[in-house]
């Protein structure tokens, strides 16, 4: 239960809590060196686990198994998990929440989309009637024991965005997320209608939302920032570059230069995840890593 409490405390303290989107154990290993909060991105997981876009292919047992591996390797990090629409049915959503809480997840994000679902930063999204989503959300909130719950709306019409944000702020959800916010002005408008409820902002490269620094988000009254795909997109770009170079060199590997990654460097990263290297006894609340991983 300490995992949810630690994340909740950090969200409620001053500044913005950054959570970095990871798509597999290796990307999480890299991100965990720099930040103390990880976001289990549906976009990244669908791409990594299935090689498919994030439009509803994820099976909840696969997601639960992934989070269990993450928690074993990273016992002190915040783990916020994207559970999409709760995998359609409210009872399934509650079952997944119970599983995730039992294995040590810190929190979940539950959206108001209906199937077929879409990434929050693309067109074509359809949303549930508000009352239907609120019933699902209420059931999840009554099921969780201490898990942080982020209530997310994917509404696109201006009036509906504000109506839903205000309704979500009146629930017992810990945090509100309006995905695909298109401007700084709209962050301010959402902040105004949700009152004192913590606000989450989602940034994704090439998405609909503006690029905003953590100090700027602090000034706007944002409490949590998730970065869904920096690891995934960086990996795609780097792998594409590596394959092109290998082809240009007729299959000859590049020379090892200073700062390059080889067998030694990769093993050094992975060995930190073995449980015998973790502190024994009661796991303390996550301690911030160097300045890049601290709240701003």
N, C-alpha and C positions, 0 to 999 in steps of 0.2 A: 504493500500500500504506500510505501515511502516514495515510489516513483511518481505517482500522480501528485502527491503533496508537494514534492520538490518542484515540479513544473508549475503548479498553481502558485506557490510562493514567488517564484521568479516572475511569472506573468503579472502578479499584483504589486511587485516592487517597481521602482522607478526605471524608466528607459524601455527599450525595445528588446524582446527576446528573439534572436535569430535562430531559425531551424533550417538545416540544410537538407535538401532533397537527395536521397540516395536510392539506387536502383538494384544493388546487389551487395554482397558482403565486402567485396573489394572496394567499391566506391565508398561504402560506409567506413572502411578502415582508413581511407585517405581523409575523408571529411572529419572523422573523429579526432584526428591530430590537431585540428584547427578550431573546431567548434564543439561546445558541450551539448548541443541540441541537434537531433537528427529528425528529418521528416520522411516518412515512408510514403513516397509519392506513387499514386496510382498510375500516372503517366509513365514514370520510369519502370515500375514493376511490370506493367503490361508489356512494355518494350523488351525488358530483359528476360522475363520468365517465359513469355509466349512469342515474342517477336511480332507483336500485334499492337495496333493503336488502342488508346484508352477509351473504348466505346462499349464496355460492358463484358469483356471476356474474362475478367478476373474471377476465380473461384475462391470463396472465402477460406477454405482449408489451406490453400496455397499461401494466402496472405498471412494467416495465423502462423504457419510453419516458418515463414521468413522472419516474422517478428520474434519468434522464439529463438531463432539463431542469432538475431541481432542482440537480443537481451543477454544471451549467454556471453557473447563476445564483448559487449559494451555495457557492463553492469551499472555504470555511473552516469550514463548519458540520458538526456530526455529523449523519448521516442514517441512522437506524435504520428498517428497512423491514419491515412486516408482510407475510409471504408465506403467511399462513394455513397450510394443511396441505401447502404445497409444490406446490399445484395437483395434488393427488391422488397421482400416481405418484412413487416415489423418484427415478427417473431424471430426470423433469421437474424435481423439486426441485433436484437437483444442477445441471442445466442453467441454471436460473434463478439459482442462487447464483453460478455462473461469470460469467454476464452482469452481475449486480449488482456483483460484485467488480471486474470489468473497467472498469465505468463510474464507479467511485469511491464506491459505497455504503460506509457504515461498519459496518453490521451488519444481521442479519435475525432475525426471530422465527419459529420453526417450532412449530406446535401439534400436539397429538395427537388432534384431532377427526377424525371420519370424515363423509363426505357423507350427507345434506345437512347442511352445517355451519351454525352459528349464531354471532351475536355472543356474546362471552364472558360478557356480563352479562344474558343472557336464558335462559329455561328451554328445555328440549328438546334440549340438546346430547347427542351420542353420541360416545364416544371409542373410539379404536383399542385393540386388545389391546396391553398394554405392550410386549411383545417386538417386535411389528410396528412400533410407533412407534420403539423404540430402534434397530431395524435401519435405518429411514429416517434417523433422526438421525445414526447412525454414518456412513452413506454421505455425508451432507451435510458432516459434520465432516472426513471424509477428502478431500473434494473442495475445500473452502475452502483458501485459502493462508494468509490472515491475518484474514479477515472475522470480526467478532464474531458469535457465534451464541448466541441466547437460546432455551433449551429451555422450552417452555410446556406445561403441562397444564391441561385444562379439566375435570378430574375434579370431581364434586360431592359424593360420599360421603366422610365424614370419614376413614375408614380408608384409602380409595383415594387421597385427596389426599396423605396423608403417605407412603404407599408409593411413589407416583409421584415426589413431590418428592425423596425420598431416592435413588431410582434415577436421576433426572436429575442429581442432584448428583455421582454417581459417574462420569458421562461426562466427555468433554473439552469439553462446552459451557462457554461463558464465564460465563453467567448463567442463573438459574432464575426462571421466572415461573409462579406459580399464579394463574390468572385468576379473577376473581369472588370473591376472598377477602371474607368477610362481616363480619369483626370484627378489632379490634386484637389480641385474644387469638390469633386464628388466624395473624396475621402472625408473632407470637412463636413459635407452634408450628412453622410452616414454617421460620422462621429456625433453630430448634434442630435440626431433622432434616437440614438441608442443610449444616450445619457452616460452613466458611469460604467456601463458594461464594457469589459475589455474588448478591444477591436483587433482583428487579425488582417494583415494585408499579404496578398499572394503575388510574388513577382516571378515571371517566366519569360525567358528571352524570346523575343518575337511575338509576345502575347499582347493583349489589349491594354494592360496597365502600364503606366509610366515607370521609368527607371528612377528610383528614389533611394537616397542613402539612409542609413540608420539614424543619423542625427536629424535629417529632414523629417523622417517618420515620427521621431520623438516629438518634434515641434507640432506635428499634425495630430498628436494624441493617439498614435498607434501603439499597441502593446506587444504584438507578436508579428514577426515577419517570416514567412516561409518562402524558400527559394526552391521551387519544385524540380528544376532540371539542370542546374549548372554542371553537375558531375556527368550526367547523361550526354549532354550536348558537347561538353569538352572531350569526353571519351570518343564520341562519334567523329569529331573533327581530328583528334589525334590519331585514331586508328586509320582513318582515311589517308592522312598524311603519311603514316608509316607504310601503308600498303603501296602507295604511289612511289615512295622512295625505294622500297624493295624492288619494285618492278624496274625502276630506272637503273638500279645497280645490278640488274640481272641476277637477283637473288642473294647478293652479298650483304650481310648485315652491316649496319653503320658502325663505325669505330666508337668505342666507349670514351666519351669525353667527360670533363668535369660536370657533375650534376646530372649525368645520365642515369637511367634506371636499368640495372641488370639483375642477375640472380641474387646477389648479396643484398641489394637495396630492397628488393621485393620481399625476400624472406624476413628481413628485419622488420618490415611493416607488419607482416602477417603473424609473426611470432608473438607480438603483443596481445593478440586475441586469445591465446591459449589460456584456459582458466587458471592454470597454476601460477600465472604471472599477475593475477588479480589480487588485491588486498583481501585478507581473510577477515571474518567477523561481520558485524553489521555494516551494510553498505551505506556510506554517508550520502548526504545530498550531493548532487553533481557540483563539482568545483569548477569555476570558469577556467578555461585554458588561457593561453596568452591573449592579449587584448582583442584580437580578431574574433574571439569566441565569447567575449563578455557582452553584457547588455550595454547599450549606448544611450 
